[in-house]
């Protein structure tokens, strides 16, 4: 067994353990809070958000590196991160809505963070569409790298422009006034660690799958 | 030739083609008026309704007609192998970007200059204020800065004109939000201080995307 394989199994095990601990903490360790409903979604919602942004940041950086170096490795990293990022982004919108329904009375409102998340989702779905519409690997990589850069640069401006409406998201309350109980904070941190590891597990798996696909394609081309 | 002379040559080429054929501006203009008419049926024309949705209608019209004319900017180049000629020309890709962008800017401005009075007549609004002119100019710069990049990107894909709106519209969300808000203020006699607050966002968007698009444009049309 080579070292890369051992590391991957190790990371997978770590992720599994972290998820088990996170589940225990979220559902059994954290005390009940009376005035918040569906509050346990929070422990999944925040880590999912974080993972989506982490994924998009990876896309941004590896898109720049790809355009500079033209090494397909970076394109594989970027696309894998987009695929995972869109999944986390979708989960972000879904878990956020589940939380919002009992607490705000609606599934959705056009609050800055929600709107930014939705715009991001649209941008990166567009990224995947363009890849599908491109002819040839090299072109797909080049065009989507441009979208990966432009899309990420847009995030702060979208957020700023939507921020000047009402502010209803509980983020400010949780992180700025220190309104989070120590047990809750601990559970959140473990959950954050678990989701971060999950992102890397998925990312590594997806990249190696892409590499295998490329190798297979090369073999098939050489036998023709 | 200096950089700006090359840019001017491309912009002039686009302007001249447009002057001869009058294809894009007329078609887009008819489209823009149609959008206004359709919105008129969708939302009604009571003065309360107009006050509420007027600025929104205006910017949806500009954004949609922008997509239409920006698409044309590079599809026309594609038709007779012009794009290859453009790339073989002894000039940097950046000059091509700025030239094409200015060309689109001019044709969008022409459409907007004609659409605004039509909008004013149909909805009985006073649109002739310096505030609205500044907002329109700045937002249009944002539109063409991103739109030129994505138009060149879209024309290279198999789906062509389907790609541009899908990429363009989410990215320009900040411009649309700010332009709608600022125009709303301008139409109801808001102060410059309030309008400038929104103009700051458009200005930031323009600056960032002019630079970013300028830097990455070369990667889009290389082949």
Interface residues (C-beta under 8 A of the other chain):
Chain A: X67 X115 X119 X122 X123 X126 X129 X130 X133 X134 X135 X139 X142 X143 X145 X146 X147 X149 X150 X151 X153 X154 X157 X158 X160 X161 X162 X164
Chain B: X146 X149 X153 X156 X157 X158 X159 X162 X163 X166 X167 X169 X170 X171 X173 X174 X177 X178 X181 X197 X198 X201 X204 X205 X208 X209 X212 X213 X216 X219 X220 X222 X223
